[in-house]
């Protein structure tokens, strides 16, 4: 059987690393200074206080939307009487995004969704531009993607001006794809929620508190009650395991999730397995390996019902995925298992109640969707480490159900 030898890039010496960091800091400053200057030319006036129509532009999937909720709430707080439009895109049409999560939100007046397929040609851009010009936005605030390139930021800025927005703000470069290992090891980056809140604060909007205004209703609670009764899980705290992730490089081995679930079920927690439609088979396989102590609820809930379900859980254990952000939004403690795919800290779940497990490897910060080394960095995280995290939270009094002591 052939095996892939695990090797990583050579580390630069200290002088090279120092030069990289100085260059990076200068480039970040110059790029963002350029964006500020262009915005000042396009919108020389100050942010208006009294407006009628506001647009927030934020693209991405479920995790991207959740991380932006506090910033969006701050904009709504600043303009409580304005008509608020969220312009968003999940990317490809089949992916979930803000529409599925926020369609019932009473603090949003409109959600305008477009998909990649809609703007592949100039005609699609022109159609969207004409439609948005009719809205006559007074304020346009972009909450930019973490990895937005300079050309994309400039394109979006000029698009907002062509739409006719009377004032615009938000364009920032947060990630430069050069010397990423130096950035990962030497520079500190805020989490996505904090980064976006900083953008709206710099625009002059200061939120009273950090909030995640999810449109949860009694309807969602009743749906969760019915689902839990169906599986005999009503009346007690639960532990959620979410083994899925969008990219293969972010998935902890399924057999380890099964081993972990077996250990935790034996310690007294009813274990539920969560995921989307594409993860039903994966969760079924893990459920079968765990046995009677686990219930597979993957694909059985909407996004908001998943939030209501996570509120019932004492703890969630998951990969770097949207579910960790759903758990953070409803204040359920989360143990997140991270690969070395990204710069640490940027996409960790928001809140001090959460724990992140991540191991250093020579090839860290690869930005690869598929790992050529068989997810070596994730496989360095052992089941016993996750169990120890759970036990630590028990000792701290953070979990509701005590465990029976068993050997790992």
Residue pairs with C-beta under 8 A, 6 or more apart in sequence:
4 372
4 373
4 374
6 373
6 376
7 362
7 363
8 361
8 362
8 363
8 364
9 181
9 362
9 363
11 181
11 362
12 20
12 182
17 182
17 186
20 179
20 182
21 179
21 182
21 186
21 187
23 179
24 176
24 178
24 179
24 182
24 183
24 187
27 176
27 178
28 173
28 176
31 150
31 173
31 176
32 172
32 173
34 150
35 150
35 153
35 154
35 157
35 171
35 172
35 173
38 154
38 157
39 157
39 168
39 169
39 171
42 157
42 158
42 161
42 168
43 161
43 165
43 166
43 167
43 168
43 169
45 166
45 167
46 167
47 139
47 167
47 169
47 203
47 204
48 138
48 139
48 166
48 167
51 79
51 82
51 138
51 139
52 82
52 83
52 136
52 138
53 82
53 83
53 85
53 135
53 136
53 137
53 138
53 139
54 75
54 79
54 82
54 83
54 84
54 85
54 137
54 138
54 139
54 140
54 141
55 85
55 86
55 87
55 132
55 135
55 137
55 139
55 140
55 141
55 163
55 165
56 72
56 75
56 84
56 85
56 86
56 87
56 141
56 142
56 143
57 87
57 88
57 140
57 141
57 142
57 143
57 156
57 160
57 170
58 64
58 65
58 68
58 72
58 86
58 87
58 88
58 98
58 142
58 143
59 88
59 89
59 90
59 91
59 145
60 68
60 88
60 89
60 90
60 91
60 97
60 98
60 145
61 90
61 91
61 95
61 96
61 97
61 246
61 322
62 96
62 97
62 100
62 101
62 303
62 322
62 325
62 326
63 321
63 322
63 324
63 325
63 347
64 97
64 145
64 192
65 88
65 97
65 98
65 101
65 102
66 101
66 212
66 322
66 325
66 326
66 328
66 329
67 191
67 192
67 193
67 196
67 325
67 347
67 350
68 143
68 192
68 193
68 196
69 193
69 211
69 212
69 213
69 214
69 329
70 193
70 196
70 197
70 207
70 210
70 211
70 212
71 143
71 193
71 196
71 197
71 199
71 200
72 86
72 108
72 143
72 213
73 107
73 207
73 211
73 212
73 213
74 197
74 200
74 201
74 205
74 206
74 207
75 84
75 141
75 200
75 205
76 84
76 107
76 108
77 205
77 207
77 208
78 205
79 139
82 138
82 139
83 109
83 110
84 107
84 108
84 109
84 110
85 108
85 109
85 110
85 111
85 112
85 135
85 137
86 98
86 102
86 108
86 110
86 111
86 112
87 112
87 114
87 132
88 97
88 98
88 99
88 111
88 112
88 113
89 97
89 113
89 114
89 115
89 116
90 96
90 97
90 98
90 99
90 113
90 115
91 97
91 115
91 116
92 115
92 116
92 117
93 115
93 116
93 117
96 276
96 303
97 113
98 111
98 113
99 111
99 113
100 302
100 303
101 214
101 303
101 304
102 108
102 111
102 215
103 111
103 215
104 215
104 217
104 304
105 213
105 214
105 215
106 215
107 213
112 131
112 132
114 124
114 128
118 124
118 128
119 125
119 128
125 159
129 159
129 162
129 163
132 163
132 164
133 162
133 163
133 164
135 163
136 164
137 163
137 164
137 165
137 166
138 165
138 166
138 167
139 165
139 166
139 167
139 168
139 169
140 160
140 163
140 165
140 167
140 168
140 169
141 168
141 169
141 170
141 200
141 203
142 156
142 157
142 160
142 168
142 169
142 170
142 171
143 170
143 196
143 199
143 200
144 153
144 156
144 170
144 171
144 172
144 174
144 199
145 152
146 174
146 175
146 192
146 195
146 346
146 347
147 174
147 175
147 177
148 172
148 173
148 174
148 175
149 173
150 173
153 171
153 172
153 173
154 171
156 171
157 168
157 171
160 168
161 168
169 199
169 202
169 203
170 199
170 200
170 203
172 199
174 189
174 195
175 343
176 183
177 367
180 343
180 365
180 367
181 364
181 365
183 189
183 343
183 365
184 343
184 344
184 364
184 365
188 345
189 195
189 343
189 345
189 346
190 198
190 345
190 346
191 345
191 346
191 347
191 348
191 350
192 346
192 347
193 210
193 350
194 350
195 346
197 207
197 210
200 207
201 207
210 350
212 328
212 329
212 330
214 304
214 307
214 329
214 330
215 304
216 304
216 307
216 308
216 311
217 304
220 302
220 304
220 305
220 307
220 308
221 308
223 301
223 302
223 305
223 308
224 301
224 305
224 308
224 309
224 312
225 234
227 297
227 300
227 301
227 305
227 309
228 234
228 309
228 312
231 295
231 297
233 270
233 272
233 295
236 270
236 401
237 269
237 312
237 313
237 314
237 399
237 400
237 401
238 269
238 270
238 271
238 272
238 312
238 313
238 314
239 264
239 269
239 270
239 271
239 272
239 313
239 314
239 315
239 316
239 317
240 271
240 272
240 273
240 274
240 309
240 310
240 313
240 315
240 316
240 317
240 318
240 323
240 327
240 332
241 257
241 260
241 261
241 271
241 272
241 273
241 274
241 286
241 294
241 316
241 317
241 318
242 273
242 274
242 275
242 316
242 317
242 318
242 319
242 321
242 323
242 324
243 251
243 252
243 254
243 257
243 273
243 275
243 279
243 282
243 283
243 286
243 318
243 319
244 251
244 275
244 276
244 278
244 279
244 282
244 283
244 298
244 319
244 321
244 323
245 251
245 319
245 320
245 321
246 321
246 322
247 341
247 369
247 370
248 369
248 370
248 371
248 375
249 339
249 341
249 366
249 368
249 369
249 370
249 371
249 375
249 378
250 319
250 320
250 321
250 338
250 339
250 341
250 378
251 319
251 375
251 378
252 319
252 337
252 375
252 378
252 379
252 381
253 375
253 378
253 379
254 282
254 285
254 286
255 289
256 383
257 286
258 285
258 286
258 289
258 290
259 383
260 317
260 383
260 386
260 387
261 271
261 273
261 286
261 289
261 290
261 293
261 294
262 289
262 290
262 291
262 293
263 383
263 387
263 406
263 408
264 271
264 293
264 387
264 390
264 403
265 271
265 290
265 291
265 293
265 294
266 293
266 404
266 406
267 403
267 404
267 405
267 406
268 401
268 402
268 403
268 404
269 314
269 315
269 401
269 403
270 293
270 294
270 295
271 290
271 293
271 294
271 295
272 294
272 295
272 296
272 297
272 309
272 313
273 283
273 286
273 287
273 294
273 295
273 296
273 297
273 298
274 283
274 297
274 298
274 301
274 306
274 309
274 310
274 316
274 318
274 323
275 282
275 283
275 298
275 299
275 323
276 298
276 299
277 298
277 299
279 298
279 299
280 296
280 298
280 299
282 298
283 296
283 297
283 298
284 296
284 298
286 294
286 296
287 294
287 295
287 296
297 309
301 309
303 326
306 323
306 326
307 326
307 329
307 330
308 330
310 316
310 323
310 326
310 327
310 330
310 332
311 330
311 331
311 332
313 327
313 332
314 332
314 333
314 399
314 400
314 401
315 332
315 333
315 334
315 335
315 390
315 393
315 399
316 323
316 324
316 327
316 332
316 333
316 334
316 335
317 334
317 335
317 337
317 386
317 390
318 324
318 327
318 334
318 335
318 336
318 337
319 336
319 337
319 338
320 336
320 337
320 338
320 339
320 341
320 342
320 347
324 334
324 336
324 349
324 354
325 349
325 350
327 333
327 334
327 349
327 354
328 334
328 349
328 350
328 351
328 354
329 350
331 351
331 353
333 353
333 354
333 355
333 393
333 398
333 399
334 349
334 353
334 354
334 355
335 354
335 355
335 356
335 357
335 386
335 389
335 390
336 348
336 349
336 354
336 355
336 356
336 357
337 357
337 358
337 378
337 381
337 386
338 344
338 348
338 356
338 357
338 358
338 378
339 358
339 371
339 375
339 377
339 378
340 358
340 359
340 360
340 361
340 363
340 364
340 365
340 366
340 377
341 365
341 366
341 367
341 368
342 365
342 367
343 365
344 358
348 354
348 356
349 356
353 398
355 389
355 393
357 381
357 385
357 386
357 389
358 377
358 381
359 377
359 378
359 380
359 381
360 377
361 376
361 377
361 380
363 373
363 377
364 377
371 377
383 408
384 408
387 408
390 399
390 403
391 403
393 399
394 402
394 403
